[in-house]
């Protein structure tokens, strides 16, 4: 008899918890507007397309009607001037154009690693200061930015990455081996970054890739790079470029227009042995892996 009573109590408690959770989610969802995402006339997910303009906090659900929420549509939170906090679930892959435009009180945001594209002016006229990114630099390199204004760091000053259970500010970027292309605008406006390491797997650097990195004073470019896009290093603080190749290799790179910071920097070519005095500058790695100029 006691077992039956205990079981009954557990069932009632479970029902209440589930019911309360469901009510909370329903209440949150009342402030959001959704649109179906279809493939071949089949609903495969949902997109957030609008919201209550008076919201202060937004928790976007991971699912709606038992299907994943995969996109935040353009202008979804446009002019939500009271908005201070946004939680984006790791089901979202797309953040559309002008999504948070004119959210003047939005100072920070957490972007999950699931996001693969961010539209133009997504954070325009926000008060964005801090971006917390839930993925790795490798994940970040796979996000597609279609303009400088789609890059949240165009507005924010600080980027934090998750390290175990804590957030740590990132001032040094190490692009992992295996990345072949550094995309357009990939690190545009990262003005808190002082060091960037590019691996030998990279063959192309897109337009505006490092533009606006005004604290980036030196960089190592591998000899695997064959093309550098327009404005890739525009408005940087570069004064030293360490090229891991020969003079001939450098001359073969297709360097597009408006890369004055790159061209104007003092350039060093790699040589593991002391070079002849031929008018060029050279560098090598010491036993500890540090850069040494000949």
Helices and strands as residue ranges (DSSP letters): H 2-30, E 32-39, E 42-51, E 57-59, E 63-64, E 67-72, E 85-87, E 94-95, E 108-111, E 117-118, E 130-133, H 137-140, E 144-145, G 148-150, G 152-154, E 158-163, E 166-169, E 172-174, E 181-182, E 195-197, E 204-205, E 218-222, E 227-228, E 240-244, H 247-251, E 254-255, H 260-264, E 266-270, E 281-285, E 291-293
